[in-house]
Amino acid sequence: MDIPVTASPSKTRHLNLGSEMGHACFRLAGTMVFVAYIAIAWGMGHILDLHEAVAGIAAFLGFSAAWIGVVGFSLLNFRTRRILSIVLDQAVFAFALYEAGDVLAPVIWAPVVMAVGNGLRNGPRYARLSSVIGGACVGVALGLSPHWQAGKLVTEGIVLSILVLPWYTLKLSEQIAQAKREMQQRAARFESASRTDSLTGLMNRAGFFQCLQKQLHDAGRSGARSAVMLLDLDGFKAVNDVGGHGMGDEVLKHIANRLHDCVEANDRVARLGGDEFGIVVSDASDLTELERLAQSIVETIAAVHVHGQGDLRIGASVGICLLPDDGCRDESSVMETADRLMYQAKKSGKNRYCINPH
């Protein structure tokens, strides 16, 4: 969020109050905490030469305070600030380490945290950059500091930790993120499979009811006209009896494709089980268009020919429930109405549709 601040009648600057400012303030707050630690340690007699400790901490404290101004008034472009803050974080801390000596031993992990933090905020390459710069700066500081020259192996261990730990942390976080993505993908595939008919690729009964529930909610909120079609194939049993279930499955897949081609992109087609299909028509504001769609579906299915069985004919009886309807406020009542209308179409001679009066 940017808040304009009037600098003069002819010039306007903007305060940068985003997450970058949060990080700058956190840096200053962390430094202030360590200032308090220095004061307590000196008061308890653990620090003999306060001058060196103050010089080191003052350097990082000054940088922290100045950087709030740099970020707040966006004095440099974002990429330049990001790289420069990485360099200065590590370099100024290394200078503080050089000046203060083992007084800063309790925060010797700071360069590692800086590198990991840059990786989490800005990406792996910035973490690697921070790690390399931190290792180099701290290595030089510890090598030149008389406070650390006595423990060369300790110095080498510190530098190696600055180089190795961020890279290891990044690799581990990448593996965790990859595992999370794969788990989410598997969950999405499982959820999709649980709502998909394995034979036709259409929605199954569970997916259809989920779609119907959403349609009822939308219809109740907006009052927009929609419809639910329930259709049952006429003569399909003879296909299974004569040609076997293999041929029946092929006919079902063919009909599923034809139904999908009949409807609009926003409509949903499902195989509810056996030779029963359901369609949610999202826009039924034009009753004439809805009836034309229903007639097209009846004619499309009637035109299906069973391969090698010229005397077999398939038809469809369709029941259509218009929504919203005061008598159809949930999925069960909608399906009961559509089912009743479908059997009414069957009793009227089959191969036709029947719609509830509005």
C-alpha positions in Angstrom: 0.0 0.0 0.0 1.4 3.4 -1.0 0.4 6.6 0.9 1.2 9.9 -0.9 3.2 12.3 1.1 3.4 15.9 -0.1 7.0 17.0 -0.3 6.4 20.3 -2.1 3.7 21.8 -4.3 5.5 20.4 -7.4 6.7 17.0 -6.2 5.1 14.0 -4.5 6.8 11.0 -2.9 5.2 7.8 -1.7 5.8 5.9 1.5 6.5 2.2 0.9 4.7 0.4 3.7 4.7 -3.1 2.4 6.4 -6.3 3.7 9.8 -4.8 2.8 9.3 -2.1 5.4 8.2 -4.8 7.9 11.5 -6.5 7.3 13.4 -3.3 7.7 11.6 -2.6 11.0 12.3 -6.1 12.2 16.0 -5.7 11.5 16.0 -2.5 13.7 14.0 -4.2 16.5 16.4 -7.1 16.5 19.3 -4.8 16.8 17.7 -2.9 19.7 17.2 -6.2 21.5 20.9 -6.9 21.2 21.7 -3.4 22.4 19.8 -4.3 25.5 21.8 -7.5 25.8 25.1 -5.5 25.6 23.9 -3.1 28.3 22.9 -6.0 30.6 26.2 -7.9 29.9 28.2 -4.8 30.6 26.3 -4.1 33.8 27.1 -7.7 35.0 30.8 -7.2 34.2 30.9 -9.7 31.3 32.2 -7.0 28.9 35.5 -5.3 29.8 36.0 -3.2 26.7 32.6 -1.5 26.0 34.1 0.8 23.4 34.7 -2.0 20.8 31.3 -3.6 21.5 29.5 -0.2 21.1 31.4 0.5 17.8 30.3 -2.8 16.3 26.7 -2.6 17.4 26.4 1.1 16.5 27.4 0.3 12.9 24.6 -2.2 12.5 22.1 0.0 14.4 22.9 3.0 12.1 22.5 0.9 9.0 19.2 -0.5 10.3 17.8 3.0 11.0 19.0 4.4 7.8 17.6 1.6 5.7 14.1 2.3 7.0 14.4 5.7 5.4 15.7 4.1 2.1 12.8 1.7 2.0 10.2 4.2 3.2 10.9 6.7 0.5 11.8 4.1 -2.2 15.1 5.8 -2.9 16.3 3.0 -5.1 14.4 0.6 -7.3 13.2 -2.6 -5.6 15.8 -5.0 -7.2 18.7 -2.7 -6.3 17.4 -2.3 -2.7 17.0 -6.1 -2.4 20.6 -6.8 -3.5 22.1 -3.9 -1.6 20.4 -4.9 1.6 21.8 -8.4 1.3 25.3 -7.0 0.8 25.0 -4.5 3.6 23.4 -6.9 6.0 26.2 -9.3 5.8 29.0 -6.7 5.5 27.9 -4.5 8.4 27.3 -7.5 10.6 30.8 -8.8 9.7 32.2 -5.4 10.7 30.3 -5.5 13.9 31.7 -9.0 14.5 35.2 -7.7 13.8 34.8 -4.8 16.2 33.0 -6.5 19.1 34.7 -9.8 19.0 33.3 -12.6 21.1 30.7 -10.3 22.5 28.6 -11.1 19.4 29.1 -14.8 19.8 25.4 -15.3 20.9 24.3 -14.1 17.5 26.9 -15.7 15.3 24.0 -17.5 13.6 22.7 -14.2 12.2 24.3 -14.5 8.7 22.6 -17.9 8.4 19.2 -16.5 9.3 19.8 -13.6 6.9 20.5 -16.0 4.0 17.5 -18.3 4.8 15.2 -15.3 5.2 16.2 -13.9 1.9 15.5 -17.3 0.3 12.0 -17.4 1.9 11.2 -13.9 0.9 12.9 -13.5 -2.5 13.8 -16.9 -3.8 16.7 -19.4 -3.7 19.2 -17.4 -5.8 19.0 -14.5 -3.3 19.6 -17.0 -0.4 22.7 -18.3 -2.2 23.9 -14.8 -2.9 23.5 -13.9 0.8 25.2 -17.1 1.9 28.2 -16.5 -0.3 28.6 -12.8 0.7 28.0 -13.7 4.4 30.6 -16.4 4.3 33.2 -14.2 2.6 32.6 -11.1 4.8 32.5 -13.1 8.1 35.6 -15.1 7.0 37.5 -11.9 6.4 36.3 -10.3 9.7 37.2 -13.3 11.8 40.5 -13.7 10.0 41.5 -10.1 10.8 40.0 -9.9 14.3 42.5 -10.5 17.1 39.5 -11.8 19.1 39.0 -14.8 16.8 42.5 -15.6 15.5 43.3 -18.0 18.4 40.5 -20.3 17.3 41.0 -20.9 13.6 39.1 -24.1 13.6 36.1 -22.4 15.2 36.4 -19.6 12.6 36.4 -22.1 9.8 33.4 -23.9 11.3 31.5 -20.6 11.5 32.2 -19.8 7.9 31.3 -23.3 6.7 28.0 -23.1 8.6 27.2 -19.8 6.9 27.8 -21.4 3.5 26.3 -24.9 4.1 23.3 -24.4 6.3 21.3 -22.0 4.0 21.9 -24.2 1.0 20.8 -27.3 2.9 17.8 -25.5 4.3 16.8 -24.3 0.8 17.2 -27.8 -0.6 15.1 -29.3 2.2 12.4 -26.6 1.8 12.3 -27.3 -2.0 11.8 -31.0 -1.3 9.0 -30.2 1.2 7.3 -27.9 -1.2 7.6 -30.5 -4.0 6.1 -33.2 -1.8 3.3 -30.8 -0.8 2.6 -30.1 -4.5 2.5 -33.8 -5.3 0.2 -34.5 -2.4 -2.1 -31.7 -3.5 -2.1 -33.0 -7.1 -2.9 -36.6 -5.9 -5.7 -35.2 -3.7 -7.1 -33.3 -6.7 -6.9 -36.3 -8.9 -8.6 -38.5 -6.3 -11.3 -35.9 -5.8 -11.8 -35.6 -9.5 -12.0 -39.4 -9.8 -14.5 -39.6 -7.0 -16.8 -37.4 -9.0 -16.2 -38.9 -12.5 -17.9 -41.9 -14.1 -15.1 -44.3 -15.1 -16.9 -45.5 -18.3 -18.0 -42.3 -20.0 -15.8 -39.7 -18.4 -18.9 -37.6 -17.4 -19.7 -36.6 -13.9 -21.0 -39.5 -11.8 -24.0 -39.3 -9.4 -21.9 -37.7 -6.6 -20.5 -35.0 -8.9 -24.0 -34.3 -10.3 -25.5 -33.8 -6.9 -22.6 -31.5 -5.9 -23.3 -29.5 -9.1 -27.0 -29.5 -8.5 -26.5 -28.2 -4.9 -24.5 -25.3 -6.2 -27.1 -24.6 -8.9 -29.9 -24.5 -6.3 -27.9 -22.2 -4.1 -27.2 -19.8 -7.0 -30.8 -20.0 -8.1 -32.1 -19.2 -4.6 -29.7 -16.2 -4.3 -30.2 -14.6 -7.7 -33.5 -16.0 -8.9 -32.0 -16.8 -12.3 -33.9 -19.5 -14.2 -32.1 -22.9 -14.7 -33.3 -26.4 -15.3 -32.5 -30.0 -14.4 -33.0 -32.7 -17.0 -33.3 -36.4 -16.1 -33.3 -38.8 -19.0 -33.6 -42.6 -19.2 -32.8 -44.6 -22.3 -35.7 -46.5 -23.9 -34.8 -49.9 -25.4 -31.3 -50.1 -23.9 -32.0 -53.4 -22.2 -32.3 -55.0 -25.6 -28.8 -53.8 -26.5 -27.3 -55.6 -23.5 -29.4 -58.7 -24.1 -28.5 -59.0 -27.8 -25.0 -57.5 -28.1 -23.8 -58.1 -24.6 -22.5 -55.6 -22.0 -19.5 -54.7 -24.1 -21.7 -53.4 -26.8 -23.9 -51.7 -24.2 -20.9 -49.9 -22.8 -19.9 -48.6 -26.3 -23.4 -47.3 -26.8 -23.4 -45.5 -23.4 -20.0 -43.9 -24.3 -21.4 -42.8 -27.7 -24.5 -41.3 -26.1 -22.4 -39.5 -23.5 -20.4 -37.8 -26.2 -23.5 -36.8 -28.1 -25.1 -35.4 -24.9 -22.0 -33.4 -24.2 -22.1 -32.0 -27.7 -25.7 -30.9 -27.4 -25.3 -28.7 -24.4 -23.6 -25.3 -23.8 -20.2 -25.0 -22.2 -21.6 -24.0 -18.8 -24.1 -26.9 -18.7 -23.1 -30.1 -16.9 -23.9 -33.7 -18.0 -23.6 -36.7 -15.8 -24.2 -40.4 -15.9 -26.2 -41.2 -12.8 -26.0 -45.0 -13.1 -27.0 -47.7 -15.6 -28.7 -46.0 -18.6 -29.8 -42.9 -16.7 -28.3 -39.5 -17.4 -28.7 -36.0 -15.8 -28.1 -32.5 -17.2 -27.9 -29.3 -15.3 -28.8 -26.4 -17.7 -27.3 -23.3 -16.1 -29.4 -20.8 -18.2 -33.1 -21.6 -18.9 -34.4 -18.1 -19.1 -35.7 -18.8 -22.6 -38.2 -21.6 -22.3 -38.4 -22.0 -26.1 -34.6 -22.6 -26.2 -34.9 -25.1 -23.4 -37.6 -27.0 -25.2 -35.5 -26.9 -28.4 -32.6 -28.4 -26.5 -34.8 -31.1 -25.0 -36.1 -32.0 -28.5 -32.6 -32.0 -29.9 -31.5 -34.5 -27.2 -34.4 -36.8 -27.9 -33.7 -36.7 -31.7 -29.9 -37.1 -31.2 -30.4 -40.3 -29.1 -33.1 -41.6 -31.5 -30.5 -41.3 -34.3 -28.0 -43.6 -32.6 -27.6 -46.9 -34.5 -26.3 -50.0 -32.8 -23.5 -51.5 -34.9 -24.5 -54.8 -36.5 -28.0 -54.6 -34.9 -30.1 -52.7 -37.4 -33.4 -53.6 -35.9 -32.5 -52.2 -32.5 -33.6 -48.7 -31.8 -32.8 -46.5 -28.8 -34.9 -43.6 -27.5 -34.9 -41.3 -24.5 -37.6 -40.2 -22.1 -36.7 -36.8 -20.5 -38.1 -35.1 -17.4 -37.3 -31.4 -17.0 -37.6 -29.6 -13.7 -37.4 -25.8 -14.0 -35.8 -23.8 -11.2 -36.4 -22.0 -9.0 -39.5 -23.8 -7.9 -41.3 -23.5 -4.6 -41.8 -27.2 -4.4 -38.1 -28.0 -5.3 -35.9 -26.4 -2.7 -33.3 -29.3 -2.3 -31.7 -31.9 -4.4 -34.0 -34.7 -3.4 -37.2 -32.8 -4.3 -35.7 -31.7 -7.6 -34.7 -35.3 -8.5 -38.1 -36.6 -7.5 -39.9 -34.0 -9.7 -37.6 -34.7 -12.7 -38.0 -38.5 -12.2 -41.8 -38.1 -12.0 -41.8 -36.1 -15.2 -39.5 -38.6 -16.9 -41.9 -41.5 -16.2 -44.8 -39.3 -17.3 -42.9 -39.0 -20.7 -42.5 -42.8 -20.8 -46.2 -43.3 -20.2 -47.0 -40.8 -22.9 -45.3 -42.9 -25.5 -41.6 -42.6 -24.8 -39.0 -40.8 -27.0 -40.2 -37.4 -25.8 -39.8 -34.9 -22.9 -42.1 -33.6 -20.2 -41.6 -30.3 -18.3 -43.1 -29.1 -15.1 -45.6 -26.3 -15.6 -44.6 -22.7 -14.6 
